């Protein structure tokens, strides 16, 4: 049923898709449906299964856990070693960034969330990532 107008959706074609799960990569075959009236179209099975990216719904939690503990490339290597599942460092990075978006948006959009910080005494501090600081000994330490 079309969510836009309530008419029946027409099947147009089927297409495969790979999804990384905790048990490995699953290959799905699902139908692409289209509404002849309002032109709404897509793969309803993806929404029903909660698939928004290339990983299954429980996977982002585990990817974030690994990404919060280690660098993204090291987290990918540990996942491979511990679970036998290959996930590239950019998939872990994307999962962490997507997951971090909700609290960031909440802090930005809810005035009460930052009120105590704005009212506090002292200088402003910040955190950053992806930087290198040169030291007197000539080496750099990545933050
Ligand atoms: Zn429709």
py3Dmol code that shows the C-alpha trace and the ligand (Angstrom):
import py3Dmol

protein = """\
ATOM      1  CA  UNK A   1       0.000   0.000   0.000  1.00  0.00           C
ATOM      2  CA  UNK A   2       1.334   3.444  -0.913  1.00  0.00           C
ATOM      3  CA  UNK A   3       2.107   5.578   2.135  1.00  0.00           C
ATOM      4  CA  UNK A   4       1.483   8.707   0.053  1.00  0.00           C
ATOM      5  CA  UNK A   5      -1.977   8.044  -1.362  1.00  0.00           C
ATOM      6  CA  UNK A   6      -3.073   4.614  -0.147  1.00  0.00           C
ATOM      7  CA  UNK A   7      -3.173   2.991  -3.605  1.00  0.00           C
ATOM      8  CA  UNK A   8      -1.700  -0.398  -4.407  1.00  0.00           C
ATOM      9  CA  UNK A   9       1.957  -0.360  -5.340  1.00  0.00           C
ATOM     10  CA  UNK A  10       3.097  -2.001  -8.540  1.00  0.00           C
ATOM     11  CA  UNK A  11       6.160  -4.217  -8.655  1.00  0.00           C
ATOM     12  CA  UNK A  12       8.705  -2.901 -11.139  1.00  0.00           C
ATOM     13  CA  UNK A  13      11.730  -5.128 -10.664  1.00  0.00           C
ATOM     14  CA  UNK A  14      13.717  -6.962  -8.038  1.00  0.00           C
ATOM     15  CA  UNK A  15      17.221  -6.207  -6.937  1.00  0.00           C
ATOM     16  CA  UNK A  16      19.794  -7.731  -4.638  1.00  0.00           C
ATOM     17  CA  UNK A  17      21.460  -6.074  -1.730  1.00  0.00           C
ATOM     18  CA  UNK A  18      24.196  -7.106   0.694  1.00  0.00           C
ATOM     19  CA  UNK A  19      23.776  -6.376   4.382  1.00  0.00           C
ATOM     20  CA  UNK A  20      26.431  -6.964   7.026  1.00  0.00           C
ATOM     21  CA  UNK A  21      24.993  -8.674  10.078  1.00  0.00           C
ATOM     22  CA  UNK A  22      26.536 -10.027  13.264  1.00  0.00           C
ATOM     23  CA  UNK A  23      26.595 -13.453  11.618  1.00  0.00           C
ATOM     24  CA  UNK A  24      28.225 -12.278   8.405  1.00  0.00           C
ATOM     25  CA  UNK A  25      27.051 -10.821   5.133  1.00  0.00           C
ATOM     26  CA  UNK A  26      23.474 -11.593   4.128  1.00  0.00           C
ATOM     27  CA  UNK A  27      22.318 -11.248   0.557  1.00  0.00           C
ATOM     28  CA  UNK A  28      18.729  -9.985   0.189  1.00  0.00           C
ATOM     29  CA  UNK A  29      16.542 -10.058  -2.855  1.00  0.00           C
ATOM     30  CA  UNK A  30      13.666  -7.570  -2.652  1.00  0.00           C
ATOM     31  CA  UNK A  31      11.146  -5.918  -4.937  1.00  0.00           C
ATOM     32  CA  UNK A  32      11.114  -2.330  -6.092  1.00  0.00           C
ATOM     33  CA  UNK A  33       7.540  -1.048  -5.903  1.00  0.00           C
ATOM     34  CA  UNK A  34       6.083   2.058  -7.505  1.00  0.00           C
ATOM     35  CA  UNK A  35       2.797   3.938  -7.127  1.00  0.00           C
ATOM     36  CA  UNK A  36       1.269   4.808 -10.510  1.00  0.00           C
ATOM     37  CA  UNK A  37      -0.683   7.677  -9.001  1.00  0.00           C
ATOM     38  CA  UNK A  38       1.761   9.719  -6.910  1.00  0.00           C
ATOM     39  CA  UNK A  39       5.044   8.203  -8.164  1.00  0.00           C
ATOM     40  CA  UNK A  40       6.179   7.147  -4.680  1.00  0.00           C
ATOM     41  CA  UNK A  41       8.674   4.344  -5.209  1.00  0.00           C
ATOM     42  CA  UNK A  42      11.239   2.331  -3.346  1.00  0.00           C
ATOM     43  CA  UNK A  43      12.079  -0.933  -1.609  1.00  0.00           C
ATOM     44  CA  UNK A  44       9.522  -1.301   1.218  1.00  0.00           C
ATOM     45  CA  UNK A  45      11.354  -4.311   2.629  1.00  0.00           C
ATOM     46  CA  UNK A  46      14.330  -2.096   3.482  1.00  0.00           C
ATOM     47  CA  UNK A  47      12.152   0.097   5.708  1.00  0.00           C
ATOM     48  CA  UNK A  48      10.391  -2.908   7.218  1.00  0.00           C
ATOM     49  CA  UNK A  49      13.745  -4.421   8.205  1.00  0.00           C
ATOM     50  CA  UNK A  50      15.122  -1.085   9.395  1.00  0.00           C
ATOM     51  CA  UNK A  51      17.908  -1.032   6.814  1.00  0.00           C
ATOM     52  CA  UNK A  52      19.304   2.434   6.325  1.00  0.00           C
ATOM     53  CA  UNK A  53      22.859   1.605   5.302  1.00  0.00           C
ATOM     54  CA  UNK A  54      24.904  -1.459   4.534  1.00  0.00           C
ATOM     55  CA  UNK A  55      24.648  -2.906   8.058  1.00  0.00           C
ATOM     56  CA  UNK A  56      21.778  -4.581   9.924  1.00  0.00           C
ATOM     57  CA  UNK A  57      20.023  -2.580  12.691  1.00  0.00           C
ATOM     58  CA  UNK A  58      21.941  -4.088  15.664  1.00  0.00           C
ATOM     59  CA  UNK A  59      25.294  -3.692  13.926  1.00  0.00           C
ATOM     60  CA  UNK A  60      25.806   0.078  14.442  1.00  0.00           C
ATOM     61  CA  UNK A  61      25.827  -0.401  18.218  1.00  0.00           C
ATOM     62  CA  UNK A  62      28.621  -2.953  17.940  1.00  0.00           C
ATOM     63  CA  UNK A  63      30.502  -0.883  15.372  1.00  0.00           C
ATOM     64  CA  UNK A  64      30.266   2.177  17.631  1.00  0.00           C
ATOM     65  CA  UNK A  65      31.506   0.174  20.589  1.00  0.00           C
ATOM     66  CA  UNK A  66      34.585  -0.862  18.592  1.00  0.00           C
ATOM     67  CA  UNK A  67      35.013   2.625  17.101  1.00  0.00           C
ATOM     68  CA  UNK A  68      34.835   4.275  20.515  1.00  0.00           C
ATOM     69  CA  UNK A  69      37.491   1.963  21.920  1.00  0.00           C
ATOM     70  CA  UNK A  70      40.035   1.930  19.099  1.00  0.00           C
ATOM     71  CA  UNK A  71      40.942   3.939  16.031  1.00  0.00           C
ATOM     72  CA  UNK A  72      38.637   3.069  13.151  1.00  0.00           C
ATOM     73  CA  UNK A  73      41.245   1.046  11.252  1.00  0.00           C
ATOM     74  CA  UNK A  74      42.274  -0.826  14.400  1.00  0.00           C
ATOM     75  CA  UNK A  75      38.598  -1.432  15.276  1.00  0.00           C
ATOM     76  CA  UNK A  76      38.078  -2.946  11.816  1.00  0.00           C
ATOM     77  CA  UNK A  77      41.108  -5.207  12.307  1.00  0.00           C
ATOM     78  CA  UNK A  78      39.930  -6.293  15.783  1.00  0.00           C
ATOM     79  CA  UNK A  79      36.449  -7.056  14.458  1.00  0.00           C
ATOM     80  CA  UNK A  80      37.981  -9.255  11.813  1.00  0.00           C
ATOM     81  CA  UNK A  81      40.182 -10.991  14.400  1.00  0.00           C
ATOM     82  CA  UNK A  82      37.498 -11.393  17.103  1.00  0.00           C
ATOM     83  CA  UNK A  83      34.439 -12.117  14.978  1.00  0.00           C
ATOM     84  CA  UNK A  84      35.769 -13.119  11.573  1.00  0.00           C
ATOM     85  CA  UNK A  85      33.671 -10.341  10.067  1.00  0.00           C
ATOM     86  CA  UNK A  86      35.172  -7.852   7.665  1.00  0.00           C
ATOM     87  CA  UNK A  87      34.050  -4.259   7.999  1.00  0.00           C
ATOM     88  CA  UNK A  88      36.146  -1.439   6.611  1.00  0.00           C
ATOM     89  CA  UNK A  89      37.263   1.433   8.811  1.00  0.00           C
ATOM     90  CA  UNK A  90      35.048   3.874   6.915  1.00  0.00           C
ATOM     91  CA  UNK A  91      31.946   1.810   7.750  1.00  0.00           C
ATOM     92  CA  UNK A  92      32.876   2.028  11.437  1.00  0.00           C
ATOM     93  CA  UNK A  93      33.565   5.746  11.084  1.00  0.00           C
ATOM     94  CA  UNK A  94      30.191   6.320   9.393  1.00  0.00           C
ATOM     95  CA  UNK A  95      28.346   4.312  12.087  1.00  0.00           C
ATOM     96  CA  UNK A  96      29.999   6.361  14.843  1.00  0.00           C
ATOM     97  CA  UNK A  97      29.302   9.656  13.122  1.00  0.00           C
ATOM     98  CA  UNK A  98      25.679   8.734  12.399  1.00  0.00           C
ATOM     99  CA  UNK A  99      25.158   7.613  15.994  1.00  0.00           C
ATOM    100  CA  UNK A 100      26.760  10.787  17.355  1.00  0.00           C
ATOM    101  CA  UNK A 101      24.515  13.000  15.292  1.00  0.00           C
ATOM    102  CA  UNK A 102      21.456  12.603  17.580  1.00  0.00           C
ATOM    103  CA  UNK A 103      23.062  13.854  20.827  1.00  0.00           C
ATOM    104  CA  UNK A 104      24.882  16.596  18.911  1.00  0.00           C
ATOM    105  CA  UNK A 105      21.620  17.775  17.375  1.00  0.00           C
ATOM    106  CA  UNK A 106      19.959  17.583  20.795  1.00  0.00           C
ATOM    107  CA  UNK A 107      22.659  19.748  22.353  1.00  0.00           C
ATOM    108  CA  UNK A 108      22.440  22.237  19.509  1.00  0.00           C
ATOM    109  CA  UNK A 109      18.645  22.414  19.309  1.00  0.00           C
ATOM    110  CA  UNK A 110      17.738  22.303  23.010  1.00  0.00           C
ATOM    111  CA  UNK A 111      18.697  25.611  24.662  1.00  0.00           C
ATOM    112  CA  UNK A 112      18.588  24.044  28.129  1.00  0.00           C
ATOM    113  CA  UNK A 113      21.235  21.503  27.138  1.00  0.00           C
ATOM    114  CA  UNK A 114      23.961  24.166  26.879  1.00  0.00           C
ATOM    115  CA  UNK A 115      22.682  26.634  29.500  1.00  0.00           C
ATOM    116  CA  UNK A 116      24.918  25.356  32.318  1.00  0.00           C
ATOM    117  CA  UNK A 117      27.971  25.454  30.036  1.00  0.00           C
ATOM    118  CA  UNK A 118      27.277  29.019  28.921  1.00  0.00           C
ATOM    119  CA  UNK A 119      26.737  30.174  32.509  1.00  0.00           C
ATOM    120  CA  UNK A 120      29.883  28.490  33.869  1.00  0.00           C
ATOM    121  CA  UNK A 121      33.023  30.451  34.726  1.00  0.00           C
ATOM    122  CA  UNK A 122      36.331  29.689  33.072  1.00  0.00           C
ATOM    123  CA  UNK A 123      37.800  29.441  29.629  1.00  0.00           C
ATOM    124  CA  UNK A 124      36.406  27.551  26.704  1.00  0.00           C
ATOM    125  CA  UNK A 125      37.830  24.102  26.096  1.00  0.00           C
ATOM    126  CA  UNK A 126      37.346  21.926  23.075  1.00  0.00           C
ATOM    127  CA  UNK A 127      38.197  18.490  21.787  1.00  0.00           C
ATOM    128  CA  UNK A 128      39.398  17.672  18.330  1.00  0.00           C
ATOM    129  CA  UNK A 129      40.407  14.608  16.418  1.00  0.00           C
ATOM    130  CA  UNK A 130      42.552  13.957  13.401  1.00  0.00           C
ATOM    131  CA  UNK A 131      45.316  16.341  14.371  1.00  0.00           C
ATOM    132  CA  UNK A 132      49.020  15.891  14.900  1.00  0.00           C
ATOM    133  CA  UNK A 133      50.976  17.887  17.428  1.00  0.00           C
ATOM    134  CA  UNK A 134      54.688  18.310  16.856  1.00  0.00           C
ATOM    135  CA  UNK A 135      56.825  17.834  19.920  1.00  0.00           C
ATOM    136  CA  UNK A 136      60.256  19.148  20.900  1.00  0.00           C
ATOM    137  CA  UNK A 137      61.748  15.730  20.092  1.00  0.00           C
ATOM    138  CA  UNK A 138      60.546  15.960  16.523  1.00  0.00           C
ATOM    139  CA  UNK A 139      57.876  13.299  16.678  1.00  0.00           C
ATOM    140  CA  UNK A 140      54.205  13.919  16.299  1.00  0.00           C
ATOM    141  CA  UNK A 141      51.403  12.548  18.386  1.00  0.00           C
ATOM    142  CA  UNK A 142      48.065  12.040  16.727  1.00  0.00           C
ATOM    143  CA  UNK A 143      45.052  13.138  18.714  1.00  0.00           C
TER     144      UNK A 143
END
"""
ligand_1 = """\
1
ZN
Zn 0.758 6.790 -4.108
"""
view = py3Dmol.view(width=600, height=400)
view.addModel(protein, "pdb")
view.setStyle({"model": 0}, {"cartoon": {"style": "trace"}})
view.addModel(ligand_1, "xyz")
view.setStyle({"model": 1}, {"stick": {}})
view.zoomTo()
view.show()
